[in-house]
Amino acid sequence: MGQPAFGKETIEVINKLINKGVTRLSVLMRHSARHYDKEHPEREPFLWLTEEGKKAAYDFGTQLPAKLKTRFFSSVLGRCVETAYSIDKGFCRQNGETVSNIIEPDFSPFFVKDPYKVFQLSEELGTEKFFGDWFDGKISDKLMDNPRQTAEKMINRLIVNQRSHSEPGIDIAVSHDWNLYLIKEYFLKLDPHEVTTVNYLEGTVLYFENSDCFITNHQTEPQRVEIPVL
């Protein structure tokens, strides 16, 4: 199979790091292509992958380096669980060794306190304006958690999960575009347009070199991470 249409850049970042000698990586990535229902926003948590999305996730799994054991984590939402499962199937196709998906609340949209009001506000303001306001402290903490603390919590979870195993391997954590916006803003330090642009199966990769922690993606060179203490 060729490179998947979605996730191509993520695979390239993983391979680049492995070629440098990095053998333990944590990938926080968006789920694959999904269904939408704008007329019924209450159905948002239950919308699943399209057939294209399932195939793209499976193909992504076939591109992962088979020599490294892969563990899967995901948001509680079905499209993320389905993405992790499909990537796992693709990875097993090349006889890769896996650990089945673990539901991880820290990769879910746990920071949204009032989903219906937040959805309405994001539709009214538009994505860039809404997130710009949130990052600037203009969104009520009754609606959303503190954005920097939320980003640090996700980074901390990636680190804790990676350190829970001493052997070489890749942790695949399937999450949402909103979660990735936070990582791009606070850890990759990208400009606003790049922050709120996250394709399906796009991911950031966290890893250690000696005792130093770094995070990177296809848009930037590795950035040093000051490990949060939570």
N, C-alpha and C positions, 0 to 999 in steps of 0.2 A: 504493500500500500504506500501511497505517497504521503506527503505531509498533510495534515488536516487543514481545512480552510480556517477553522477556529483553533486557536491555541498554538499556531505555528511559532509565534515569537516566544511563547513560554517554553516550548520544547528547545528552541535555540539557546535560550538563557541557561536552561538546565545543562544542556550538553557542553556549553562553553565553560561552565564552572567545573563540570566533571573532568573535562580535558585539562583544566588547571590543577587537578588533583583533589578537588573537594569531593568528599565521599558521604557527607551527611548534610542534607538540605531539607528545608521546610518550604513548601509552596502554598501560599494562600491565593486561591483563584476563584474567579466567578464560575458559576454553573454554566451549562451548555444552553443552546438555543431553546426557548421556551414558548408556551402559549401565553396570550394576553386576553384580557376581557375588560376593556375600559368602561363598558356600560354597567358592570357589576363589580365595583372595587372590593366588595366584601369577599369575593372569591379569590383575591390575590394570594393568600397563603396556600391555596390548594391547586394552583395552576402548575401543570407538569411540563415535561420536555416535549418538543415536537419530535417527529421521526428523524428529521435532519439533526436535531440536537442529540438524540441517542447515538446516531451513527458517528457524529463528530467526536463525542466523548469516547466511544469505543476506539475510534481511530487514534485519538490522542494516547490512549493506553498502549496501543501497539508501537508508539514512537518512544515511549519511556525506555531508558537503558535497563535491559533485562538483568544485568549483573547485580543490580542493587535491589534489595528487599524494599517493598513499598507498603507503607501503612496508610490507611484512609481515615479521614475525619470529615465531618460535614455538619452544616447547619441542620436544624431540625426540619426545615421545610422540604417537602417531597422532591422538588426539582433538584435540590442539592444532593439528597440521598440517591436519587436516580442517576445523577451525573457520576457520583463516586462509584456506584455499582457498575455503570457502563465502562468507566475507565478501568476498573478492576478486571472486568471481562476481557477487555482488549489487552491488558497487561498479561493476563493468564494465557492468552492466545500464543504468546511467545515464551511460555513456560516460566514467566516471572513469578517470584515468591511474594505473596501478599499477606497482609493482616486485614481482615474484613472491617468495614466502615464502623466507626464509633461516632455516635451523635455528640456534638460538642456545642453547648449553648453559646459559648464565646464567639462562635463563627456565625451565629444567627443575628438577626436585627434586634438584639436584646436592648439596644439603646433607644428604641422607639417606644415611648411611654403611652402615647395615644395614637394608635395607627390610623384611625379614620381621619382625625383632625390633621395629622401630619401629611397624609396623602392629599387631602384637600389643599393644604397650604403649598405643598410642592407643585401641584398642578397649577395653582394660581400664580406662583412666583416664577416658575420654570426652574429647571434643575440647577443651573449655575448660580442664580440669584438665591435660591433656597439654601444651598450648601454654603455659599459665601456668607450669608447671614448667620448660619449656624456656627461656622468657624469663627465669626466675629463676635459671637456671644449675643446675637440679636434674637435668637429663638428661645422661647421660654423653657426653663428646665422642667416645667410640668409636661412638656411635649417630648423633649429629647434630652438624653444624658449629656454631660460635658464631652465635647468631641475629642479633645486631646486625651482625656482619661480613658475614653472608649478605645482609641487607637492603641494606647499603651497596654490596655488589658488584652487586646488581641495579640500584640507582639509578645507579651509575657506568656500567653497560652502557647504560642508557637514554640517558644524557647523551652518551656516546661515539658511539652510533649516530646521535643527533640531530645532533651536531656534524660528522658525516662528510659531511653535505650542507648546503650553504648556502641552498638554495632553499626556499621555503615548502612545507609539506606536513605530513602526519600519519604517524607511525610507529605501527603497530598491533602490539603484542607479546602474543601469546597464551600464557598461562601457566596456573597452577593456583591453587586456593583457598589452599593452604598458602603459596604465594609471596606472595599478596595479604595473608594474615594478618600477615606480617612487615612489609610496607610500612605497613599500618594501625597496627601497634604502634609502630614506631620513627619513622615520618615523619608520619603523620596524627594520632597521639596520641589515638586513640579509646579508649572504655572496653572492657573485656574482652569483653562480649557483642557489641558491634559489630565488634570485631576478628575474631572467629571466625564471622561471618555474611557469606558472600560468595555472591551468587547467580550463576547462569550469565550470562556476558557482562557481568558487573559489572567496572568498571575504575577505576583511578586515572589521573590525567592530569598529566604533568610538562611544564612550559614555562618559558620565560625572559621576564622583563620587564627590558629593558636588560641589565645584567649579573647580575641577581638571579634565582635559580632558585626555583621554587615547585612544589608538588604539591597536588592537591586531588581530591575525589570528591564524590558527591552528599550525603555526610553531614557535611561540614565545609567551612569557608572555607579558602582557599588557605593552606598552611603553607610558610614559607621553608625551603629546603633548604640546609644547609651541605654543599657538594659534597665527597664523600669523596675522599680521596687514597689510592689503593690501589696 
